[in-house]
Amino acid sequence: MDNKKNRISSEAVSQATKDALKRRGVKIEDIAEIVYEMQAPYNEGLKIEHCMHSVERVLRKREVQHSILVGIELDELAEKKMLSQPLQSIIESDEGLFGVDETLALGSVLTYGSIALTTYGHLDKKKIGIIKKLDSKAGNGVHTFLDDLVGSIAACAASRIAHKMRDIEEESESISL
């Protein structure tokens, strides 16, 4: 089988990822606000626009895109009650011992190093911003994977800014993330 004819373009995967987030009620700005909250104390002059740009850059990574697409798909299938048991009940209830959602999110985090990892752990515990809304079990939506994936994106974007700021400090340049 020729794999090249079945390839999906990077642009198509990127657009599908953004569409999936939007469909689930998550905006780039929502994630950028979390990034800002995490990085503003350490970076004088940081603006929300820098954080939005960093989120956009993270969303260009295939590993991140794939994680988002898989996680959102599983959440949506659980909402439609299309998963087999006991997986349906486990995902639908966001069972405490189910760690696959965090594992999927961690795959993306690991590409951005230890700062992203520790930031993700903090966000997973504190449930900042839209993560808290997604994690609440109010309403009909299932967000077992999405809350962790948003935390992962925010952690990666925050790590990206932290590393960029260090580069800027060392090069004595002005901020241009």
C-alpha positions as CSV (number, residue, x, y, z in Angstrom):
1,M,0.0,0.0,0.0
2,D,1.3,3.4,-0.9
3,N,1.4,5.5,2.3
4,K,2.0,8.7,0.4
5,K,-1.4,8.8,-1.3
6,N,-3.1,8.5,2.1
7,R,-1.2,11.3,3.8
8,I,-3.2,14.1,5.3
9,S,-1.7,17.5,4.8
10,S,-0.3,19.4,7.8
11,E,-2.8,22.2,7.0
12,A,-5.8,19.8,7.1
13,V,-4.7,18.3,10.5
14,S,-4.0,21.8,11.9
15,Q,-7.4,23.0,10.8
16,A,-9.2,19.9,12.1
17,T,-7.5,20.4,15.5
18,K,-8.6,24.1,15.7
19,D,-12.1,23.2,14.6
20,A,-12.3,20.4,17.2
21,L,-11.2,22.8,20.0
22,K,-13.7,25.4,18.8
23,R,-16.5,22.8,18.5
24,R,-15.8,21.9,22.2
25,G,-16.0,25.6,23.3
26,V,-12.3,26.2,23.7
27,K,-10.7,29.3,22.2
28,I,-7.1,30.1,21.8
29,E,-7.7,33.1,24.1
30,D,-8.9,30.8,26.9
31,I,-5.6,28.8,26.8
32,A,-3.5,32.0,26.4
33,E,-5.1,33.4,29.6
34,I,-3.8,30.3,31.5
35,V,-0.4,30.7,29.9
36,Y,-0.3,34.4,30.9
37,E,-1.3,33.6,34.5
38,M,1.5,31.0,34.6
39,Q,4.3,33.2,33.0
40,A,3.4,36.8,33.9
41,P,5.1,36.7,37.3
42,Y,8.4,35.7,35.7
43,N,8.3,37.9,32.6
44,E,7.9,41.6,32.8
45,G,6.4,42.9,29.6
46,L,4.6,39.7,28.7
47,K,1.4,40.4,26.9
48,I,-1.6,38.1,26.2
49,E,-0.7,38.4,22.5
50,H,2.6,36.7,23.2
51,C,0.8,33.9,25.0
52,M,-1.7,33.5,22.1
53,H,1.2,33.3,19.6
54,S,2.9,30.6,21.8
55,V,-0.4,28.6,22.0
56,E,-0.7,28.8,18.2
57,R,2.9,27.5,17.8
58,V,2.2,24.6,20.1
59,L,-0.9,23.8,18.1
60,R,1.3,23.4,15.0
61,K,3.0,20.3,16.4
62,R,1.7,17.0,15.0
63,E,2.0,15.2,18.3
64,V,-0.1,17.8,20.0
65,Q,-2.6,17.8,17.1
66,H,-3.0,14.0,17.2
67,S,-3.5,14.0,21.0
68,I,-6.2,16.6,20.7
69,L,-8.0,14.9,17.9
70,V,-7.9,11.5,19.6
71,G,-9.0,12.8,23.0
72,I,-11.8,15.0,21.7
73,E,-13.0,12.1,19.6
74,L,-13.2,9.8,22.6
75,D,-15.0,12.5,24.6
76,E,-17.6,12.9,21.8
77,L,-18.1,9.2,21.4
78,A,-18.7,8.9,25.2
79,E,-21.3,11.7,24.9
80,K,-23.1,9.8,22.2
81,K,-22.8,6.6,24.3
82,M,-20.9,4.9,21.4
83,L,-18.2,3.2,23.4
84,S,-18.3,-0.3,24.7
85,Q,-18.6,-1.0,28.4
86,P,-16.9,-0.6,30.8
87,L,-14.9,2.1,28.8
88,Q,-18.2,4.0,28.2
89,S,-18.9,4.4,32.0
90,I,-15.2,5.0,32.9
91,I,-14.8,7.9,30.4
92,E,-18.3,9.3,30.9
93,S,-17.8,9.5,34.7
94,D,-14.1,10.6,34.4
95,E,-13.3,7.9,36.9
96,G,-10.5,8.9,39.3
97,L,-8.3,5.9,38.6
98,F,-8.5,6.3,34.8
99,G,-5.2,7.8,33.9
100,V,-5.3,7.4,30.1
101,D,-6.5,11.0,29.7
102,E,-3.4,12.3,31.6
103,T,-1.2,9.9,29.8
104,L,-2.4,11.2,26.4
105,A,-1.8,14.8,27.5
106,L,1.6,14.0,28.9
107,G,2.8,12.7,25.5
108,S,2.6,16.2,24.2
109,V,4.0,17.8,27.3
110,L,7.2,15.7,27.2
111,T,8.2,17.4,23.9
112,Y,8.6,20.7,25.8
113,G,10.7,19.5,28.7
114,S,10.7,19.6,32.4
115,I,9.1,23.1,32.7
116,A,6.1,21.9,30.7
117,L,5.9,18.8,32.8
118,T,5.9,20.6,36.2
119,T,3.5,23.2,34.8
120,Y,1.2,20.5,33.6
121,G,1.2,18.9,37.0
122,H,0.4,22.2,38.6
123,L,-2.5,22.9,36.1
124,D,-3.8,19.3,36.6
125,K,-4.1,19.9,40.4
126,K,-5.2,23.6,40.4
127,K,-7.6,23.5,37.4
128,I,-7.0,27.1,36.4
129,G,-9.2,29.0,33.9
130,I,-11.2,27.0,31.4
131,I,-9.7,23.8,32.7
132,K,-11.8,24.2,35.8
133,K,-15.0,24.7,33.7
134,L,-14.1,21.6,31.6
135,D,-13.3,19.5,34.6
136,S,-16.6,20.2,36.3
137,K,-19.1,17.5,35.7
138,A,-21.9,20.0,35.2
139,G,-24.0,19.8,32.1
140,N,-24.2,17.0,29.5
141,G,-20.7,17.3,28.0
142,V,-17.9,14.8,28.6
143,H,-14.5,16.4,28.8
144,T,-12.5,13.6,30.4
145,F,-9.7,14.1,27.9
146,L,-10.2,17.8,26.9
147,D,-9.5,19.3,30.3
148,D,-6.1,17.5,30.4
149,L,-5.3,18.3,26.8
150,V,-6.0,22.1,27.4
151,G,-3.7,21.9,30.4
152,S,-1.1,20.2,28.2
153,I,-1.3,22.9,25.5
154,A,-1.1,25.7,28.2
155,A,1.9,24.0,29.9
156,C,3.7,23.6,26.5
157,A,3.0,27.2,25.6
158,A,4.2,28.4,29.0
159,S,7.4,26.3,28.7
160,R,8.0,27.7,25.2
161,I,7.8,31.3,26.6
162,A,10.1,30.5,29.5
163,H,12.7,29.1,27.2
164,K,12.3,32.0,24.7
165,M,12.7,34.5,27.6
166,R,15.9,32.9,28.7
167,D,17.2,33.1,25.1
168,I,16.2,36.8,24.9
169,E,17.9,37.5,28.3
170,E,21.1,35.9,27.2
171,E,21.1,37.7,23.9
172,S,20.0,41.0,25.4
173,E,17.2,41.3,22.8
174,S,13.8,42.8,23.2
175,I,10.8,40.5,23.5
176,S,9.5,39.1,20.3
177,L,7.8,35.8,20.8
